Amino acid sequence: MAVLSALEPKEVFSYFEKLCAVPHGSYNTKQISDLCVGFAQELGLRWRQDEINNVIVWKDATPGYEQADAVILQGHIDMVCVKTKDCAKDMAKEGLDLVTDGEWVWADKTSLGGDNGIAVAMILAILADKELPHPALEAVFTVDEEVGLNGAKALDCSDLKGKKLVNLDSELEGVFTVSCAGGARLDCFLAGQREALNGETGYAVTLSGLLGGHSGAEIHKGRASANHVMCRVLYTAMERVPGLRVADIRGGQFDNVICPRNDARIAVPAGQEKELEGFIQEFDAVLKNEYAGCDDGITLSCEKSGVEAALPAEETSRLLHILLAFPQGVQAMSVDFPVVQTSLNLGTMAMEEDGLHFSFSVRSSVASQKEMVIQRIRGILELGGGTLAVRGSYPGWQYAKESVLREDILAAYKEVSGKDGVIEAIHAGLECGLFIEKMPGLDAVSVGPEMHDVHSVQEKLSVPSTAMVYRMMRELLKRSR
């Protein structure tokens, strides 16, 4: 029996479980794209699949709605794949192991991909519904949203006729997003050649137990970035133990995820072992105090480990001085909404044969501030002899003072829930800005059910909230004459 078969609405969770059964991390979307095409074929609907696996499905208006503006329903089919250290699953080849207690759905030892699989499931359920009255529908399923909105950037929108766009990529029920930040990814490099040790003692230093999370949705919560904090740890250790050498430093899988763990390997001069071990123990207490209440599980530890080569002490000092100078987290708050305006996140880092490679995700709802942060990172890097390449830049979504769709959604939510909805801007990136850029005059709102801790192994999806948002979407389409 399917794990989610007892959950309501059955049609939504049935599609969601089928989607979760196939791997669909970013850059690995062919199988789930084909699955969406297969659903369209089963329903006898017109569809288009492009060369990068974006899918569009069309459904004609029901009687009485032929003159209404077409509505675009949109979600992305890729997910952020993260798993616990003891999870043996190959997320590039295997589906998820779903779990539910009737109130929440999650995946065992991995992220769930409710962001944004539940949107795709809702849209498919709407397309399959033969009783629901609605205007013409254009279902758009994009790929690789999580790695720079790549699918939406590449999508040919010339055959889309809709004037209203409902993006289902929000994560708070009853909170409707009407503006978001633009962003960019920065690929950074600092050269460095490791040399054989000269009698030093090797250590593995681990920073673990952090919550991590979405670098847009949770950047304001004060959670520690293991990558950023490890840079501070090693710099401070170098001050305490002169001659310390870095052999390796690595953490994070995605630049838009607050890194929950960093593993470093270092070498210290013979006779300085007790000094290092004492420092690590002391600094563990410092970090526990600093992050109490927002990252209570933070743990710094070390143990002796075989290290064959490391950067020379002078190169280590240069590297750690540069890394310490980089900003992290919230840089400015919006004056129009209670939301972060500008931030950056040091998402990934890894020492390779040629030096240290690391990446940032930069976000801002003010284009000039996004450029200022990029300029700051470039300036620090160039001063230290490093390089920077910008990729995945995308526009923000500016708030529209007038929106018929916004008013219709608020009315539909009030009808089905008895509660007033809330309008907000968010700091995370959404694809709406790209669609509006390609289709000027498009009226857009982003909605979604309650989800917590997306992009992490703690991710979970609310069952009753999913049912509420699905009812709201049905009510909205009935009203869209």
N, C-alpha and C positions, 0 to 999 in steps of 0.2 A: 504494500500500500504506500502511496505517496506520503511523505512526511507532513505536507501541508494540506492534505485533502480535507481535513475537518474545519479549516479556517474559512471565514467569510470576508469578502466575497469570493466564492469558490472559483469563478472564472478568472479573476485576477491572480490568485495564488496558484492556480493551475499553470497559467502561463509563466509566472515567476519561477516556479520549480523547474519547468522545462528549460528556461533560460539558464538557470543556475547549474544545470546538469552538464553544460558544455563550458570549456575554458574560454574566458573572454577578457583577459587582461589587455591593456593598451598594446597596440602593435600585433595583437594576436586575435583578430576579430573576424576572420574569414568564416569560421564555423558558426558563430552566432549570427552573423550577417546572412548566411545561407539559411539558417533556421528561420529568420524573420521573412525571408523570401518564400520559404516553404509554407509558412502560415498564410501569407498573402495568396499564394496559389490555391491552398485548400479553401480559402474563403471566396475564391473567384474574383479577386480584386486586381486592378491594374497596378503594376509596380515597376520600379527602376532601381537597379543596383549599379553603382559606378565602380571604377577600377580600384578604388581604395576601400570599398565595402560599405560606404554609405548606402542607405536604402530609403526610398520614398514609396509610399503606398497611398493610392487614391480610393476614396469611396464616395459615390454620388450622394447628393442630398435626398432625403426622404420626401414623400409628397407633402406639399405645403411649405417646404423650405428651399425650393429651387431658386428663389430670388435673393436669399440671404447671402451675405459675404461668406466665402469659404473660410474655414478655421484650420490653422496649422497646429497640429499636436506634435510636440517635439521632445525627444530625450536622446541620450547617448548610450551606446551599447557596450562601451568598454568600461572596465572597473580597475581600481587600484588593487593589486594583488600583494597582500602581506600575510605572513603566517608566523606562528610561534616558533621558537628555536627548535622545539622537539617535534615539529610537524614534518612528516615525511612526504607529504603530498607534493606532487609536481604540478603547480598551478598552471603551467603552460600546456599541460596535457590532460589534466583531470578536472572534473566538475567539483562543486562544493558539497560538503556534508552539512545539510541543513538541520537545525534544531529549533523547536518551538515549545513554549509553555502555554500557548493559547493567547497570551498577551503580547509577546514579542517573538520575533524570528531572528536568529543569528546563525552563524556558521561555526562549526567546531574547529578551533585552532587557526582559523583564517578570517580575513575580512569577508563581508557578506556580499558586497556589490549591490546593496539596495540603492546606492548611488552608482548607477542610475537605472538598475534593472527593474525596479518597481515601476518606474515611469513607462518603460517599454511594455511591461505586462499590462498596465492599465490601458495603454493605447491599443494594444492588441485586443483586449477584452471589449473595448468600445467598438473597434472595427468588426468584431465577431457578433455583436449584438444586433439581432434582426428586428427587435421591437422598439429600440430607442429612436425617437425622432431627432433629426439633426440636420444642419446644413451640410454642404459638401465638405468632406474632411480630407486633409492632406497630412498623412503621418510621416514624419521625418525622423529617421534613426541615424544618428551620426557616430562616427568612430573617433577614437583617440582624443576625446575631450580632455582626459586627465593629464595629457602630456603636451598641452598647448592649444587645445581647441582645433586640432588639425583637420578633423573631418568637416567641421563647419566652414573652415577657411577654404577648403578645396571644393565644397559643394557647389554644383551648378544649380542656381535657383531660378533659372529662366522659365521653367515649366511649373513653377509654383504661383498660384493665383490668389492665395489667401491674403486677407488684410488684417487678420488677427492671429497672433502667435501665443499659444499657451505652452510655455516651457515647463516641464514637470521635474525640474532638477533642484527644487528647494527642499529643506529638511525640517521645517517647523510648521505643523498644521495651523491654519488660520493666520499665518504670517505670509503676506504676499509681497514678493520682491519686485521692485519697479526700477531699480538702478543697481549697477555693480561696478567693480573696479576693472580697469584694464591691467594688463600684466606683461611680463617678459621673463624668459629664462636666461641666466647668465652662466656660460661654461668658462671656468677659470682654470689657470694653470700656473704653477710655480715650479721651475726646473730644480732638480737636485739629484746628485749621484751618491748612492750609498757606498761606503767603504768598509773593509773588514774591521772587526773590533780589535782593540789592542789591550786585552786584559780586563775589559769592563764586564760587568754583570748584567745579563739581560732580564728584563721584566715585561710581563703582560699587564697592562693597566686597562681596567674595564669600567665604563660608566653605563649603568643599566638601571632598569626598574622605572623608567620614565613613561609617562602616558602617551606622549606623541600626539598625533591628531592632524587634522586638516589645517594647512598653513594659512588658509583664508578664514575659515569658520571659527578656528580656535586660537588664532594668534594673539588675541586680546586677553586670554585667560592666564597669562603669565607662566605657561608651562615651559620647562627647560628644553632647549635643543641640545641633545647629547653632543652633536658636532661642535657647536659654539662653546659649550661648557668645557669640553675636553681641551680645546685650544687654551682656555684659561688655566685649566689644571696643569697642563704641561709647561706653560710659561712660568707659572708660579713654582712648579717643581724645579725648573731650571734655575730660578733665582735661589732656591734653597739648596740645590745640589749642582754647583757649577761643573761644567763638563758633561752634563746630560746630553745624550744623543738620541734623536728620533729615528727609529727603524721603520715604523709603519703607523699609520693612523687612518682609520676607515669607519664609516658609518652611513646609514641611510640608503634607501633604494630609490627614492623619488624626491625630486627637488621641491614638490609641493606638499610634502609631508614633514611635520616637525619630527626630527630624528629622535627615536626613543632609546638608541643604544649606540655607543662608540667603543671600538676596541683599538687600543694603541699598543705598540711594542717599543720599548726604549732600552737604552744601555746607560748605566751609571758607572763612574770610576770605582775601581776596587776599593773597598773600605768605606764606601758611602751607602751601603745597603740599608743599614739601620736608619740612616737619616731619611732615605726615600720612603721606607716603609712607615716610619713615624709620621712623615708629612701626609701620606695618603690617608692614614687613619684620622689625622686631624682635619684634613680638608673634607673628608666624608662627612664629618660632623658639621662643618661650615655649610656645606651644600644642603644637608638635611634641615638646617635652621633657615637658610635663605628660601627654600622652596616648600616649607611647611604650609600645608593647606591647599597647594596647587599641584604639587608633584611629590607627594609624601613617600613614594617608593624609591626615590633617587638613591643610588648606591654607588660609591666609588671604592674600588678594590684593586689590589695588585698581587701578583705572585711571580716568583722567579720562572723564567722561561728561556728556552734556547733562542738566542739572537745571533746571527752570523755576521750581519752587516748593518750599518746605520749611517745616517748623514753625519758628516764631520760636525764638531761642536759649533764652529762658526756658522755653518749652513743651517744647523738646527736653530741657532739664535735668530738668524735672519728670518727663517720660516715662521717661527713662533711670534716674533715681533709683528710681522705682517698679519698673521691670523688673528692676533689679539686686537688689532685695530679695526677689524670689520664689525660693523653694526649688525644687530639681529633683532627681529621682532618689530613692534609698533614704532613708527617714526612720527606719525601725525594722526590726529583724530579729526573727523569731519565736523564742520560747524553747522551743517544742515540736518544731519541724522546722527543718532547716538551709535556711531559705527566707526571703525578704523578707516582712515583715509589713505594712509601710506604705510607699507611694511615691506620687510624682506625676510627670507628664510634660507638659512644655510642647510640645504636639504641633503646633499650627498658629498662625500669626500673619500678618496682612496689614494694611497701612495702606490705608484707604479714604478717601473724601472727607470723612467725618465724624470719622475718628480711627482708632485702632488696635483691631482685633478679634483676639482670640487665645483659645485653648482649652487646657484641661488635662484629662488623664485621671488620676483619683485612684483608688487601690486600697488596700484594707486588709482583712485577715481579722478585724480587730477593729472593730466598727461605730463605737464611740466615737472611735477614731483616725481613721477616714474622715471623721467629722464635724469633728474637730479640724483636719485639713488644710484642709477646705473653709472653716472659720472663719478660719483664718490667711490664706488667699488673699483672702477677703472683707474682712478687716480691712485688709490692705495696700491693696486697691483702694479701699475707702471713704475711707481716709486721703488717697488721691491723687485723690479725686473720680470714681472709676470705678464700674462696676456689674458684677454677677455674676448669672448665671442657671444653675441646676442642672438638668441633664437626664440621662436614661438611668441613673438610680440603680437598682442591683440588689443583691440580698442575696448574702452569702457562703454557703459550703457548709461546715457544721461537721462535723468528723470524728466518725464513728460508731464506738464501741468494738467493737461486734459487727456483723458483716456476713457472711451466707452467700455472697452474690455475690462478695465479695472473696476468700474462701477458695476458691471454685470457680474463679475466674480464675487465682489463683496455682497451683492444681493443674493447670489446663489448660495454662498456660504451661510449667510444669515438664515436663509430658508431651511437648509438641511440641519444646521447645528443649533440654531437659536442664539448664536453668539455673533458679536461684531468681529470682523476681521481686522487685521493690522497691516498697514502699508509700511514697508521698510526698504532701505538700501542695504546692500551687503558688501563685504570686502572680498569675498570669494569671486572668482571669475565665472561668468555664464556665457553661453553662446548667443544670447539675445542681441548683444551689441553687433556681432558679426552679421546676423540676419538683417538687422535694421540698416546696417551699412550697405548691404546688398539690395535691400528692398525698402527704399526710403518711404516713410509714412506708415510703416508697419506698426500696429498697436500691439504691445507685448506686455505680458505679466508672467512671472515664474511662480509656480505653486508646488506643493508636495506634502507627503505625510511626514509624521514625526520619525526622525532617525537620530540616533546618538552615536558619537565617536566614529563617524565614517572615516575611511582610509586607515583603519586600525583593526586589530584582532578583537577589539571590544565592540565593534560596530553591531548595532541592532536596529530592527525595524518594528514600529508599533503596529499591531494588527488592527485594533479599533480605529486608529488614525488613518490607516490605509482605507478602511471601509468608508470613513467619513469623507475623505478627499475624493474617492471614487463616486460617491453619491453627489458630491458637489459638482464634479465634472459632468455627470449626466444631467444635472439640473441646469448647468451653464449651457450645454448644447441645446437643451429644450427651449431655452430662452433666446437662442441666437437666431431669431427670424430675420 
